[in-house]
Amino acid sequence: MLAEPDILGSFEKVLDPLIMPDSILYDIFGLRLVLEMGLADVLFMYKTEKDLHDLEKIVSKEKPDSEKFRIKNEIAFHGKLYAMTNNDTLKRFQNMLLPLFDYVVAFEKDHYKPGGVSHADLLQILKIGSVEDFRKGMRVHLEPHFAWLEHIKNKEA
């Protein structure tokens, strides 16, 4: 009997941002942004009251003054969004990207002041908004990450 192929196994073994060139990090992080922008339809399809409650707990613990805590909260919130898709491959992919969060947060500190749409805002949209509202909110929320990609692109030019 053949085992199911592990489509991310090899990728997980080599994904180390400390040894990867910026061009590879750029591509991988760009893929993450594409995925997160595309989560809206699936999130609205599968969201439950328990999911919304879990997100409320994460949002209630947010402390914007602590960089380490902020990274932890970013991971918790976005990880929950990936979990809500009921797609194990997406959840694993998000876990592989965790080391990249440090790079983006460091960039934000020096180059970009976050604002716009918070996790609390995204949660509110999930509760009472539409798929399109969520997609637009997520784009504004992810603006620092898009700015990081632009920074890397310009650095290479």
C-alpha positions, -999 to 999 in steps of 0.1 A, spaced: 0 0 0 13 34 -9 15 61 17 1 96 11 29 118 -2 40 145 21 40 175 -2 55 199 23 80 176 40 111 185 20 101 222 20 98 222 58 134 208 61 150 235 41 130 266 51 154 285 72 153 323 68 189 326 82 203 308 52 179 318 25 186 347 1 161 376 2 148 366 -33 136 333 -19 121 349 12 104 374 -11 88 346 -31 77 326 0 63 356 18 45 368 -13 29 334 -15 18 338 21 1 371 13 -16 356 -17 -30 328 5 -41 352 33 -59 375 8 -77 344 -5 -88 330 28 -120 352 30 -144 329 11 -133 298 29 -134 315 63 -170 326 58 -178 291 46 -164 273 77 -165 298 106 -183 287 137 -193 305 169 -164 286 187 -139 299 161 -152 335 167 -149 330 205 -113 317 201 -104 347 180 -120 370 207 -98 354 233 -67 361 212 -77 397 205 -84 403 242 -48 394 251 -32 418 226 -6 442 240 8 465 212 37 477 234 55 444 235 73 433 202 78 397 214 41 395 225 30 411 193 47 384 172 32 358 194 -3 373 190 2 377 152 10 340 150 -19 331 172 -45 352 153 -34 343 118 -28 307 128 -64 305 140 -75 319 106 -56 292 88 -70 265 112 -105 277 104 -101 267 68 -101 230 78 -71 226 54 -41 208 70 -17 218 42 -25 255 47 -20 251 85 14 235 80 24 261 55 15 289 80 37 271 107 66 270 83 64 308 79 67 316 116 104 325 114 96 351 88 74 371 112 105 384 130 119 399 98 87 417 90 82 431 125 118 443 125 112 460 92 80 476 104 98 490 134 122 510 112 101 517 81 64 515 86 39 525 112 11 499 114 -24 512 114 -56 507 95 -73 474 103 -65 456 135 -72 420 145 -102 433 165 -115 449 133 -110 417 113 -129 398 140 -158 422 138 -159 418 100 -160 380 104 -189 384 128 -211 409 109 -194 418 76 -192 402 42 -166 382 24 -157 413 4 -154 434 36 -131 409 50 -109 407 19 -106 445 19 -99 446 56 -72 419 53 -55 439 25 -52 469 48 -42 448 77 -14 432 57 -1 465 43 31 463 64 38 429 48 32 443 13 55 472 22 82 447 33 79 429 -1 82 463 -19 113 470 2 129 437 -8 120 442 -44 135 477 -45 166 465 -27 172 439 -55 167 464 -83 
